[in-house]
């Protein structure tokens, strides 16, 4: 399956429930990254700033995921994510409508990714 051409195309291919959740998440990311460009990276919607992808998102069968496009960001927040009952891997945080990523946590994770990019 080819990569979607845009965020809108990606969202159009999601279930109605996931499309609504991801549309809202896209708006949250856009508000936190107003200078970033919307891109498709690894066949997923993302936000690129200064030549690096800062944040991405995707919908899966049972959840949606936030990707900071780094294997170093999520581990910094493991304890907090676990306490919130959010699933995660080294490179992604899984969320649902019932278990969203809190705004402050999302902001701090994006700040960590931006700081990481600034040091490279």
C-alpha positions in Angstrom: 0.0 0.0 0.0 1.5 3.4 -1.0 2.1 6.1 1.6 -0.8 8.6 1.8 -0.2 11.9 0.0 -1.3 14.1 3.0 -2.5 14.1 6.6 -6.1 14.5 5.2 -5.6 11.4 3.0 -4.3 9.4 5.9 -7.2 10.4 8.1 -9.7 9.6 5.4 -8.5 6.0 5.5 -9.1 5.6 9.2 -12.2 4.3 10.9 -14.7 7.1 11.9 -13.7 6.8 15.6 -10.0 6.8 14.9 -10.3 9.6 12.3 -12.1 11.8 14.9 -9.5 11.0 17.6 -6.5 11.5 15.3 -8.0 14.8 13.8 -8.2 16.2 17.3 -4.6 14.9 18.0 -3.4 16.5 14.8 -4.8 19.8 16.0 -3.1 19.5 19.3 0.2 18.8 17.6 -0.3 21.7 15.2 -0.9 24.1 18.1 2.2 22.9 19.9 4.3 23.1 16.7 3.0 26.1 14.9 6.2 26.6 12.9 6.4 23.0 11.7 5.4 21.6 8.3 3.0 18.7 7.9 4.7 15.8 6.2 4.3 12.1 5.7 7.2 10.1 7.2 7.4 6.4 7.4 3.9 6.3 5.7 2.5 8.2 8.7 1.5 11.9 9.3 4.1 13.9 11.0 5.4 17.4 11.8 8.8 18.5 10.6 10.7 21.4 11.9 14.3 22.4 10.9 14.6 19.3 8.7 13.7 16.8 11.4 10.4 15.1 12.2 9.4 16.2 15.7 6.1 14.3 16.1 4.0 11.9 14.2 0.8 9.9 14.8 -0.9 6.8 13.5 -4.1 4.8 13.9 -4.0 1.0 14.6 -6.8 -1.5 15.2 -7.1 -1.0 19.0 -5.4 2.3 19.6 -3.7 5.3 18.2 -0.1 6.2 18.7 2.1 9.2 19.1 5.6 9.0 17.7 8.3 11.5 18.8 10.5 10.0 16.0 13.2 9.1 18.5 14.0 6.1 20.7 15.2 8.4 23.5 12.1 10.5 24.3 9.5 7.9 25.5 11.9 6.2 28.0 12.3 9.5 29.8 8.6 9.4 30.6 8.1 5.7 31.3 7.1 6.1 34.9 4.5 8.8 34.2 3.1 6.9 31.2 2.7 3.7 33.3 1.1 5.6 36.1 -1.5 7.0 33.6 -2.2 3.5 32.3 -0.9 4.4 28.8 0.7 1.7 26.7 4.1 2.5 25.2 7.1 1.2 23.5 10.6 2.7 23.2 9.4 4.8 20.3 5.6 5.3 20.7 2.9 6.1 23.2 -0.5 4.4 22.6 -3.7 6.3 23.4 -7.4 6.0 23.0 -10.4 8.3 23.5 -10.8 6.9 27.0 -7.0 7.2 27.7 -5.7 10.3 26.0 -2.2 11.7 26.4 -2.6 14.7 28.9 -1.7 18.1 27.3 1.1 18.8 29.7 2.7 15.5 29.1 2.4 15.8 25.4 3.9 19.3 25.6 6.9 18.0 27.7 7.5 15.1 25.3 7.6 17.4 22.3 9.9 19.8 24.2 12.2 16.8 24.9 12.3 15.9 21.2 13.0 19.5 20.2 15.8 19.7 22.8 17.2 16.4 21.4 17.2 17.8 17.9 18.8 21.0 19.0 21.8 19.1 20.4 22.4 17.2 17.2 
